[in-house]
Amino acid sequence: MIKRLEAIVYGTVQGVFFRQYTLREARRLDLKGWVANLNDGTVRVVAEGQEKSLQEMARFLLRGSPEAKVVHLKADWLEATNEFTVFSVRYL
């Protein structure tokens, strides 16, 4: 079943290639959606795909890139909207 994960990642997550690692992981897991830096220093992720793959993505987000220091993950699990065709980096 296709689900949706909307997450905000807190900590040292900007300037440490977090978006690029997230993009690579999402594509490996065959997820659709996007990742973006927010003005408050957090990273937002919106991903849709198989529930098992989304759970793997959530575990990845708790680790992040090698230089990241994740202190908190706020995750919301929703019904998929099927609005995405790829996973990409967005610039908000």
N, C-alpha and C positions, 0 to 999 in steps of 0.2 A: 504494500500500500504506500502511495506517495504521501509524504507529510511535508511540513514546513518548519524550519528552525529559524527563529529570529533571535540573535544574540548580540550582547554588548560585552566587550572584553575590556577589563580594567587593569591598569598596571603600566609597566614600561612596555608599550606595544606599538609605539610610533617611532620611526627612525631605526628600526631593527629588522627590516624586511618582513614584517609580520604579514602584510597583504600578499606579498609574493609567495610566501610559504603556504598561506591559506589558499591562494589560487591553485597552486600545484596540488595540494591535498584534495581540494574540491574536485578538480578534474580527475584525479586518480580514483575518487569515490563515485564518479559519474553524477555529481550534483550540479544543479542549475541555480543561478542567483548571482549574488555580488558581495564584495567586501569593500569597505571604505573607512578612511580615517574620519573621525569627527573632530570638531573644533575644540572639544573639551579634553582631548588627549586619549580618548578611547577609540576602539575599532568596532564598527558595526558589521555584522554578517547576516545576510538573508540567504538561506539555502533551501532548496527543495529536492527531494529524492526519496529513495527507499529509507524507511525508518532506521534500519541497521546502519546504513551509510551515514545518516545524520547523527546517530549516536557516536559513531567513530569520529565524525567531525567535531562534535562537542568535546570529546576527549582530547582531540588535537588542540582545540582552542584553549583548553586549560594549560597546555604546555607551551604552545606557540612556537615561534622561531627560536633558534638556538640562543640568541641574545635577548629575547623577551623575558620579562618577569611578570607573569600573570598573577594578579592578586585576587581577582574575582571574575566570575562569569555569570551574567544574567541571561538566562535562556528561556524563551517562550516557545512552546510547541503548539502549532496551529495546523489547520487544514491547508493543503496546498491550493494555490491559485492557478498553477500551470502557466504563469505569465512569462517565464524565462525559457530561452532556448540554449543558453550557454552560461558558464560561470565567468564573471569578469571583475576587474577592479574598477570601482567608480570613484569619481572625484567630486565630492559634494561641496 
